[in-house]
Amino acid sequence: GSPDCTAAAVVPGSSNVVISVLADPAALDAVRQLIADQDRDQQDKLADKQAKAKEQGKAESQPQTEPIPQPEAEPEPEAEAEVEVEPEPEAEAETAIESEPAPVKPVAPSNPAACVRDSGVALLPGVKFLPIVALAEAIRSGAAIKTLWLPGPDPEPHYRPSAKLAAFVRARDLFCRYPGCDVPAEHCDLDHVVPYPYGPTHPSNLNCKCRTHHLGKTFAEGWQEQQLPDGTVLWTTPAGQRCTTVPGSWLFFPGWDTTTAELPPMAQPPPDPDRLAKMPKRRRTRAADQAARIKAEREHNALQRALETERAKTPEQARRAEQVRYAGLPPPASPQPDYGNDPPPF
């Protein structure tokens, strides 16, 4: 009911855009406490305003009854002095209370449990930290809280992982699992360590890889990969070097146990001598692709400008254009679009 309430302007609704935030239970507990503290502060402010309104109403009603008995008694000057002095401190107190909230509002989060608000971690896609206050505002605006699904021992009977399994693997890895690669998991492929159907669709056999390292591991010779149930990946390069990468969630959520079921020994696919030749290739180079895109955009812009020019013609110009068209004369040549200093695509 207070106009200062931060949740007063919240309009419930839905959107086609979904932004996933990964948060631990400590962050949600801090958000709940922060929301409860904000609600309590708003209720206190509303109660104070209501009390002030009652005091002002009493102060306005008192002067109407007090001036009547004043002319009856002789010691009026002293009584008048006392009556005039009494409301002045009240007015001063009221102005002081009304002026204090303005500078006090930024310092409102001064409660004994302020340290709890900084506990917990919330991450946006691309591994960007989300402040607890922003997370609380998102929940106030209607954000849904869903518990991350934890996989069981049974693998899925198909090649493409389900949405809940993909969400678990991306939340566990957070990055591309190739050594030294920092591509966010949201922009990575889910790769089977042991190719399907020799290896099952299970989190102990899945990890995130960017498209470049996915293609390199799949089609290049000499790369070997082994994944442990906790998500640790052991790499062996064609030169025989060994590297180990761990899930990115170990850094941000050290208390989260990412261990899944241990899979039985799996058979490796037979060697393929034409493995490298089967790597998918581009139909055209990046330069040709960019040139085709620029050409298409320029043609679209030229068409839009021509349509806008036709709409801007005056009735007299439109009538003359119709006369020329009926007379069988060729229409005037349309000016070429001005591209400025931008060179043509090569």
C-alpha positions in Angstrom: 0.0 0.0 0.0 3.0 2.4 0.2 4.0 4.4 -2.9 7.6 3.7 -2.0 7.2 0.0 -2.2 9.6 -1.5 -4.7 7.1 -4.2 -5.7 4.3 -1.8 -6.4 5.1 -1.5 -10.1 5.4 -5.2 -10.7 3.1 -6.3 -13.5 2.6 -10.0 -13.8 3.1 -11.4 -17.2 5.1 -13.7 -19.4 7.8 -13.3 -22.0 9.2 -15.4 -24.8 12.8 -14.6 -23.6 14.0 -16.9 -20.8 17.2 -16.1 -19.0 18.6 -18.9 -16.8 20.4 -18.0 -13.6 22.3 -20.7 -11.6 22.2 -20.0 -7.9 23.0 -22.1 -4.8 20.6 -22.6 -1.8 22.6 -20.0 0.2 21.8 -17.3 -2.4 18.1 -18.2 -2.3 18.1 -18.0 1.5 19.8 -14.6 1.4 17.2 -13.5 -1.2 14.3 -14.6 1.0 15.7 -12.8 4.0 16.3 -9.7 1.9 12.7 -9.7 0.6 11.4 -10.2 4.2 13.5 -7.3 5.5 12.3 -5.1 2.6 8.7 -5.9 3.3 9.2 -5.3 7.1 10.8 -1.9 6.3 7.9 -1.0 4.0 5.4 -1.9 6.6 7.2 0.2 9.2 7.3 3.2 6.9 3.6 2.8 6.2 2.8 2.6 9.9 4.9 5.7 10.6 3.1 7.6 7.8 -0.2 6.6 9.2 0.8 7.7 12.7 2.0 11.0 11.4 -1.3 11.5 9.6 -3.2 10.9 12.9 -1.0 13.3 14.8 -1.5 16.0 12.1 -5.2 15.5 12.3 -5.1 15.9 16.1 -2.9 19.0 15.8 -5.4 20.6 13.4 -8.4 19.8 15.6 -6.8 21.2 18.8 -6.3 24.9 17.7 -10.1 25.1 16.9 -11.1 24.3 20.6 -8.3 26.1 22.4 -8.9 29.7 21.3 -12.4 29.7 22.8 -11.5 29.7 26.5 -8.5 32.0 26.1 -10.4 35.4 26.3 -12.4 34.3 29.5 -9.4 34.3 31.9 -7.2 37.4 32.8 -3.9 35.7 32.8 -4.2 35.2 29.1 -0.7 36.3 28.1 0.9 33.5 30.0 -1.6 30.9 28.8 -1.2 32.2 25.2 2.6 32.0 25.5 2.4 28.4 26.7 -0.1 27.4 24.0 2.0 29.0 21.3 5.2 27.5 22.5 3.8 23.9 22.7 2.9 23.4 19.0 6.2 24.9 17.8 8.4 21.9 19.1 5.8 19.6 17.6 6.1 21.2 14.2 9.9 21.1 14.5 9.8 17.4 15.4 7.5 16.7 12.4 9.7 18.5 10.0 12.8 16.7 11.3 11.1 13.3 10.9 10.0 14.1 7.4 13.4 15.4 6.3 15.4 12.5 7.8 14.0 9.7 5.6 15.4 11.4 2.4 19.1 10.9 3.5 18.3 7.8 5.5 16.8 5.8 2.5 20.2 4.9 0.9 21.3 3.6 4.3 18.3 1.5 4.8 20.1 -1.9 4.6 21.6 -1.4 8.1 20.2 -4.5 9.8 22.2 -6.9 12.0 22.1 -9.7 9.4 23.4 -7.6 6.5 26.3 -10.0 6.0 23.8 -12.8 5.1 22.8 -10.8 2.0 26.3 -11.2 0.5 26.3 -15.0 1.0 25.7 -17.4 -1.9 26.5 -17.2 -5.6 24.2 -16.5 -8.5 25.6 -16.7 -12.1 24.2 -15.5 -15.4 25.0 -17.2 -18.8 28.6 -16.4 -19.6 29.6 -16.7 -16.0 28.7 -13.2 -14.8 27.9 -12.7 -11.1 24.3 -11.5 -10.3 24.1 -9.4 -7.1 21.7 -10.8 -4.5 19.7 -7.5 -4.7 19.2 -8.0 -8.5 18.2 -11.6 -7.9 15.6 -10.5 -5.3 14.1 -8.0 -7.8 13.9 -10.7 -10.4 12.1 -13.0 -8.1 9.7 -10.2 -7.1 9.0 -9.6 -10.8 7.8 -13.2 -11.1 10.9 -15.2 -11.9 10.3 -19.0 -11.4 12.6 -21.0 -9.1 13.3 -24.5 -10.3 15.4 -27.1 -8.6 18.2 -28.4 -10.9 17.4 -32.0 -11.9 20.0 -34.5 -10.8 20.5 -37.5 -13.1 20.2 -41.1 -12.0 22.2 -44.2 -12.9 20.2 -45.1 -16.0 21.3 -43.5 -19.3 18.8 -42.1 -21.8 18.0 -44.4 -24.7 18.7 -41.9 -27.5 21.5 -39.9 -29.0 20.3 -36.3 -28.3 20.2 -35.6 -24.5 17.0 -34.3 -23.1 16.6 -30.7 -21.9 17.0 -31.5 -18.2 20.1 -33.6 -18.9 21.6 -30.8 -21.0 20.9 -28.3 -18.3 22.7 -30.4 -15.7 25.8 -30.9 -17.9 26.0 -27.2 -18.8 25.6 -26.2 -15.2 28.3 -28.6 -14.1 30.8 -27.7 -16.8 30.1 -23.9 -17.3 32.9 -23.8 -19.9 34.3 -25.8 -22.8 36.2 -28.7 -21.3 39.2 -28.4 -23.7 42.3 -27.4 -21.8 42.6 -23.6 -21.7 39.3 -22.9 -23.5 36.9 -20.4 -21.9 33.9 -20.5 -24.2 30.7 -20.5 -22.0 28.8 -23.7 -21.9 25.7 -22.0 -23.3 27.6 -21.7 -26.7 29.1 -25.3 -26.6 28.0 -28.6 -28.0 27.3 -31.6 -25.7 29.8 -34.2 -26.9 29.8 -38.0 -26.1 33.3 -38.9 -24.8 32.8 -42.4 -26.2 30.8 -42.0 -29.4 27.2 -43.1 -29.5 26.0 -45.9 -29.6 29.3 -47.3 -28.2 28.9 -44.9 -25.3 25.5 -44.1 -23.7 23.9 -40.7 -23.3 24.7 -40.2 -19.7 26.3 -37.3 -17.8 29.3 -39.5 -17.0 29.9 -39.7 -20.8 28.9 -36.2 -21.7 30.7 -32.8 -21.5 30.7 -29.4 -23.1 32.9 -28.6 -26.0 33.0 -25.5 -28.3 32.4 -26.3 -32.0 36.1 -26.0 -32.9 37.4 -28.4 -30.3 34.4 -30.7 -30.8 35.3 -31.1 -34.5 39.0 -31.4 -33.7 38.4 -34.2 -31.1 35.9 -36.0 -33.3 37.8 -36.1 -36.6 41.5 -35.5 -35.9 43.6 -38.5 -35.2 45.5 -39.1 -32.0 43.3 -37.3 -29.4 42.1 -39.5 -26.5 39.7 -38.5 -23.8 38.6 -40.1 -20.6 35.9 -38.8 -18.2 35.5 -39.7 -14.5 32.1 -39.9 -12.8 32.7 -36.5 -11.0 33.2 -34.7 -14.3 37.0 -34.6 -14.4 38.3 -35.1 -18.0 41.7 -36.6 -18.7 43.1 -35.5 -22.1 45.9 -37.1 -24.1 47.3 -35.2 -27.1 48.6 -36.8 -30.3 52.1 -36.0 -28.9 51.4 -38.0 -25.8 51.0 -35.1 -23.4 48.4 -35.4 -20.6 46.1 -32.7 -19.4 43.3 -32.7 -16.8 40.4 -30.3 -16.7 37.7 -30.1 -13.9 34.2 -28.8 -14.1 33.9 -25.0 -13.8 31.2 -25.4 -11.1 34.0 -26.6 -8.7 35.3 -23.0 -8.7 32.0 -21.2 -8.1 30.0 -23.9 -6.2 32.6 -25.9 -4.2 30.0 -27.5 -2.0 28.1 -29.1 -5.0 28.8 -32.8 -5.5 28.7 -33.4 -9.2 29.5 -37.1 -9.0 27.2 -39.3 -11.1 26.9 -43.0 -11.6 30.0 -44.9 -12.8 29.5 -46.5 -16.2 30.7 -50.0 -17.0 33.7 -50.4 -19.4 32.7 -49.3 -22.9 33.9 -50.6 -26.2 35.7 -48.1 -28.5 34.6 -47.6 -32.1 36.7 -49.3 -34.8 39.4 -47.1 -36.4 38.3 -45.3 -39.6 41.1 -44.4 -42.1 38.9 -41.8 -43.7 38.0 -40.1 -40.5 39.6 -36.7 -41.3 38.0 -36.6 -44.7 34.6 -36.8 -43.2 35.0 -33.5 -41.3 32.2 -31.1 -42.4 33.4 -28.3 -44.6 32.0 -24.9 -45.5 30.2 -24.5 -48.7 32.0 -21.1 -49.2 34.7 -19.2 -47.4 34.1 -16.8 -44.6 35.0 -13.9 -46.9 32.5 -15.0 -49.6 29.9 -15.5 -46.9 30.4 -12.0 -45.5 30.3 -10.5 -49.1 27.0 -12.3 -49.8 25.5 -11.0 -46.6 26.6 -7.4 -47.2 25.2 -7.6 -50.8 21.9 -8.9 -49.6 21.6 -6.2 -46.9 22.4 -3.5 -49.4 19.8 -4.7 -51.9 17.2 -4.8 -49.1 18.1 -1.2 -48.0 17.9 0.1 -51.6 14.5 -1.4 -52.0 13.3 0.2 -48.7 14.6 3.6 -49.7 12.9 3.3 -53.1 9.6 2.5 -51.4 10.0 5.4 -49.0 10.7 7.7 -52.0 7.5 6.6 -53.7 5.4 7.2 -50.5 6.9 10.7 -50.2 5.8 11.9 -53.6 3.3 14.7 -53.8 -0.1 14.2 -55.6 1.2 16.3 -58.5 4.3 14.1 -58.9 2.2 11.0 -58.7 -0.1 12.4 -61.5 2.8 13.2 -63.8 4.3 9.7 -63.2 0.9 8.2 -64.2 0.8 10.4 -67.4 4.3 9.3 -68.4 3.4 5.6 -67.8 0.2 5.9 -69.9 2.1 7.7 -72.7 4.4 4.8 -73.1 7.5 6.7 -72.1 10.2 4.9 -70.1 10.3 5.8 -66.5 13.2 8.0 -65.3 16.2 6.1 -64.1 16.3 5.7 -60.3 19.4 7.0 -58.6 21.9 4.5 -57.3 22.0 4.1 -53.5 24.7 6.0 -51.8 27.0 3.7 -49.8 29.3 6.5 -48.6 32.9 5.5 -48.0 32.1 1.9 -47.4 34.0 -0.1 -50.2 32.1 -2.8 -52.1 32.5 -6.4 -50.9 35.2 -8.5 -52.4 
